[in-house]
Amino acid sequence: MSTMSDVARLANVSETTVSRVINNKIYVKEETRKKINEAIEKLNYVPNQMASSLARTSFTGPSIFVGIIVPDILSSFYSTLVTQISNSLRKKGFQSILAFCDLNDWQTYTTIISEMKKINIAGIISADYNFQEYPSDEIPVMLFNSGKQDDNIYSINFDEYTGGVKSVQAIETKKPQKVIVQRGLQSKFVNQTRFNGIISKLSEDDIHFQIQDVVGTGVEDAVNSTEKLFKNYTNFDAVLSINDLNALKIIELAREKNISVPGELQVVGYGNSISSDMLDVKISTISTDPLRMGKLIAGKIMKVIIGSERQEMKEKINVDFIKGDTTE
C-alpha cells in the first residue's frame, strides 16, 4: 500500500505539500498540485480520511510553525514588527521561528529556507531581500515592504509613494524656497518608492530642491549625515529626512546653530518611530506603524495556511501624517 511519503518522493515535493493538496489548500501552485495528483493516481494512493478530516479542522496545535526572516532586530521597526507578528501567531496556536540573514546573502537565505522545510514549516514571512526569486513552490511566502512582482508570493507594503507625497504637503503651508531631500539606498524598494513620491510632488508644485544621499540608518550614520548637511548645503528652509532619527539630529544641530525650528527650518521625519514622550519636541512625521503591519501580516499568513478564504496577493497599508512641532 502506497504512503504519503511515496507520493512526495515521486512528485519531488515534501509530505507537507502533499498534505496541503489532499486537504485542498488554495495556495499550492497549480503546476505542483498537478504533479502531486498525477503521483497519487499513479500510485493508487488512498488518503486516510480520518487524518484528512483532522487536518482540515485542527489548526491550533503547537506543531504549526511559521518562519520569520529579517536582517536584524536592532531597529525599532524590525523589533516591534517581529514581536507583534510572533505575539499574534502565538495567540492562535502558531509558533514562530526567527532567523537572521544579511541583505543580498542568497546562499544563507536558501540554507535557512531548506532548514525550515525540514521541520515542515507552514509558511514564511520575510523582509524583501531584493532577490530575483523566492522559494514559493511548496510553502506560502509573504514579503513585507517589497516591490517584488510575483503572482505566487504574497506581499504587504506601506503606501510609500503616498508617504513621500504627504511629506511634501506637510511643508507647503509655509511655501518653502529650498528643500533638502534625504535619499536612502535606491536598491531598497521602500526608499525608492518614497523618493519617487517626494520628487514627483516637489516637481509638480515647482518647489526647488536638492538631494542629499544618506547611507545607513544608525545613530552614527545620522550624526554624520547631519554634519554633512549643514556643511555642504546652504540657504535651505526645509528638510525631508529619511527617518525620525535623522530628523532629530537635524533639529538638535539646528538649535546649536541658533536656527529656529520650524520658524527658519521645517523638518519632516519618517516612520513615527521615536516616542514624543522621550523628547522635548514632537517631530512632524509620516507614520508607518509596525504594530499595524505585524497584525495584518500574522492574520493574513494564518488565513493562507488554514485555507479558510482566498487572500489578495498584494496588499497596501495607508500611511498618515502626524503633525508635530517641526512644521508650520
Secondary structure, 3 states (H helix, E strand, C coil): CCCHHHHHHHHCCCHHHHHHHHCCCCCCCHHHHHHHHHHHHHHCCCCCHHHHHHHHHCCCCCCCEEEEEECCCCCHHHHHHHHHHHHHHHHCCCEEEEEECCCCCHHHHHHHHHHHHHCCCCEEEEECCCCCCCCCCCCCEEEECCCCCCCCCEEEEECHHHHHHHHHHCCHHHCCCCEEEEECCCCCHHHHHHHHHHHHHHHHCCCCEEEEECCCCCHHHHHHHHHHHHHHCCCCCEEECCCHHHHHHHHHHHHHCCCCCCCCCEEECCECCCCHHHCCCCCEEEECCHHHHHHHHHHHHHHHHHCCCCCCCEEEECCEEECCCCCC
